[in-house]
Amino acid sequence: MTFAFDTAPVWLDLVGVFFFAVSGSLLAARKNIDIVGSLLLASLVGLGGGIIRDLILAGGPPAAFSNPAYLFPPVVATVLVYSLYTSVERFTSLLTLFDAGGLALFCMTGTVKALAAGMNPVAAALLGVMTAVGGGLLRDVTANEVPELFNPRDIYALPAFLGAALTAALWVAGAFNVLTAAAVAAVVFTFRVLAWRRSWQAPLAVHGWHRREEGGAGSGDGGGGNEGPGD
């Protein structure tokens, strides 16, 4: 039996906001941004994807503006990073882990909210992906980082696509519930972390292009072959 988004625990969405907000504050700490900037970056990544989703659904004011509870996770994340960063900064994977947690939750909540609003499954899944990657994209652009979404040496959107597609399929089959939602979140989280740790890469935009090495040389033959997209 399915459950409607408005009857599902709101904390599921709030936990996703918190995970993304921590990733924003961690990035702010690494770039020596002050605590006000940390709060703004945490709010941008934590709430950005949901605001985009709610504006597209046109169901009234976005939840971030109509429900004060959504303002607490970025504040808590900012305070935690401010207080504990010196103790955990050696764990370089924390930003990716929290980002993966937010990705796993938001690709589901975005898809389910779209389905509950009457969208067809394909459009709902696409909106779920947009919800999941939108906040991270805003975070990286604002912090003057290369967005993970466009990093050729990492996989970011594919886990969100998988999670959104699984969520839509389970919803249509009438099998989306707390247990299956937890399973989908675990799959997306694991996929994202493994892709990061093992440097999995998606094919480039054009067949035959080669990725450049860190030193700038192409990975193919010494200049006579196909060149990368930056050439």
C-alpha positions in Angstrom: 0.0 0.0 0.0 1.4 3.4 -1.0 1.5 6.4 1.3 0.9 9.9 0.2 3.6 12.5 0.6 1.5 14.7 2.9 0.9 11.8 5.3 4.5 10.6 5.2 6.7 11.8 8.1 7.9 15.3 7.3 11.2 14.4 9.1 12.2 12.4 6.0 12.4 15.6 4.0 14.0 17.5 7.0 16.7 14.9 7.3 17.5 15.4 3.7 17.7 19.1 4.2 20.1 18.5 7.2 22.4 16.3 5.2 22.7 18.7 2.4 23.1 21.6 4.8 26.0 19.9 6.6 27.7 19.4 3.2 27.3 23.2 2.5 28.7 24.2 5.9 31.6 21.7 5.5 32.5 23.3 2.1 32.3 26.8 3.7 34.7 25.7 6.4 37.1 24.3 3.9 37.1 27.6 2.0 37.5 29.7 5.2 34.1 31.4 4.8 32.7 33.1 7.9 29.8 31.7 9.9 27.2 33.9 8.2 28.4 32.6 4.8 28.3 29.1 6.1 24.7 29.5 7.2 23.8 30.9 3.8 25.6 28.1 1.9 24.0 25.5 4.1 20.5 27.0 3.5 21.1 27.3 -0.2 22.1 23.6 -0.7 19.6 22.3 1.9 16.6 24.2 0.7 17.4 25.0 -3.0 16.3 21.7 -4.5 13.0 21.7 -2.6 12.3 25.3 -3.5 12.8 24.5 -7.2 10.5 21.5 -6.9 7.7 23.3 -5.2 7.9 26.2 -7.6 7.5 23.8 -10.6 4.6 22.1 -8.9 3.0 25.5 -8.2 1.3 24.2 -5.1 1.5 27.5 -3.2 4.5 28.9 -1.4 7.5 26.5 -1.2 7.6 24.4 2.0 10.8 26.1 3.0 8.8 29.4 3.3 5.5 28.0 4.6 6.9 25.6 7.2 9.3 27.1 9.8 10.6 23.6 10.6 12.6 23.7 7.4 14.7 26.6 8.7 16.1 24.6 11.6 18.3 22.0 9.8 20.6 24.6 8.2 21.0 26.4 11.5 21.8 23.1 13.3 24.2 22.0 10.6 26.0 25.4 10.7 26.4 25.2 14.5 27.6 21.6 14.4 30.2 22.3 11.8 31.3 25.5 13.6 31.7 23.5 16.9 33.1 20.2 15.6 35.0 21.0 12.4 38.4 21.0 14.0 37.7 17.5 15.4 36.5 16.0 12.1 38.4 17.9 9.4 40.7 14.9 9.0 37.8 12.9 7.7 37.9 14.2 4.1 35.0 12.0 3.0 32.4 13.7 5.3 31.3 16.2 2.7 30.7 13.4 0.1 28.9 11.2 2.7 26.5 13.9 3.8 25.9 15.0 0.2 25.1 11.4 -0.7 22.6 11.1 2.1 20.8 14.3 0.9 20.9 13.0 -2.7 19.4 9.7 -1.6 16.5 11.3 0.3 15.7 14.1 -2.0 15.5 12.0 -5.2 12.7 10.1 -3.4 10.8 13.0 -1.7 10.9 15.0 -4.9 9.5 12.1 -7.0 6.8 11.2 -4.5 5.7 14.8 -4.1 5.4 15.1 -7.8 3.4 11.9 -8.1 1.1 13.0 -5.3 0.5 16.2 -7.2 -0.6 14.2 -10.3 2.5 14.2 -12.5 3.1 11.1 -14.7 5.8 8.8 -13.4 8.4 9.9 -16.0 8.0 13.6 -15.3 7.9 12.9 -11.6 11.2 11.0 -11.7 12.8 13.9 -13.6 11.6 16.3 -11.0 13.0 14.0 -8.3 16.4 14.2 -10.0 16.2 17.9 -10.3 15.3 18.2 -6.6 18.3 16.0 -5.7 20.9 17.7 -7.7 19.7 21.3 -7.7 20.9 22.2 -4.2 24.4 20.7 -4.8 24.6 22.6 -8.1 23.7 25.9 -6.4 26.2 25.2 -3.6 29.1 24.5 -5.9 28.5 27.4 -8.2 28.1 29.8 -5.3 31.3 28.6 -3.7 33.2 28.9 -7.0 33.7 25.1 -7.2 33.3 22.9 -10.3 29.9 21.4 -9.8 29.9 17.7 -9.0 27.1 17.4 -11.6 29.6 18.3 -14.3 32.7 16.5 -13.0 33.9 14.1 -15.7 35.8 12.1 -13.2 32.8 11.3 -10.9 29.2 10.1 -11.2 26.6 12.3 -9.4 23.3 12.4 -11.3 23.1 8.7 -12.2 22.4 7.6 -8.6 19.6 10.2 -8.4 18.2 8.9 -11.7 18.2 5.4 -10.3 16.6 6.3 -7.0 13.9 8.5 -8.7 13.1 5.7 -11.3 12.9 3.1 -8.5 10.6 5.3 -6.5 8.3 6.0 -9.4 8.1 2.3 -10.3 7.4 1.3 -6.8 4.7 3.9 -6.5 3.0 2.8 -9.7 3.1 -0.8 -8.5 1.6 0.2 -5.2 4.7 -1.1 -3.3 6.2 2.2 -2.1 6.3 2.2 1.7 8.6 2.8 4.5 10.6 -0.4 4.0 11.0 0.0 0.2 11.8 3.7 0.6 14.6 2.8 3.0 15.9 0.2 0.5 15.9 2.8 -2.3 17.7 5.3 -0.1 20.4 2.7 0.7 20.9 1.8 -2.9 21.3 5.4 -4.0 23.6 6.2 -1.1 25.8 3.1 -1.7 25.9 3.8 -5.5 27.0 7.4 -5.0 29.7 6.6 -2.4 31.1 3.7 -4.4 31.2 5.8 -7.5 33.2 8.4 -5.6 35.6 6.0 -3.9 36.3 3.9 -7.0 36.3 6.9 -9.5 33.6 5.5 -11.7 33.0 7.6 -14.8 30.2 8.0 -17.3 31.0 8.1 -21.0 31.9 11.5 -22.4 29.4 13.5 -24.5 30.9 12.3 -27.8 32.2 8.9 -28.6 36.0 8.9 -29.2 36.9 11.8 -27.0 39.5 11.2 -24.4 39.7 12.5 -20.9 42.6 14.7 -20.1 45.1 13.6 -17.5 45.8 15.9 -14.5 48.8 17.3 -16.2 46.8 18.4 -19.2 47.8 15.8 -21.7 45.3 13.6 -23.4 44.9 10.0 -22.4 45.0 8.8 -25.9 47.9 8.8 -28.4 50.4 11.7 -28.5 48.4 14.3 -30.3 47.4 12.5 -33.4 44.2 11.0 -32.2 40.9 12.4 -31.1 41.1 15.3 -28.7 39.1 16.0 -25.5 36.2 18.3 -25.3 38.3 21.1 -24.0 40.4 21.3 -27.2 
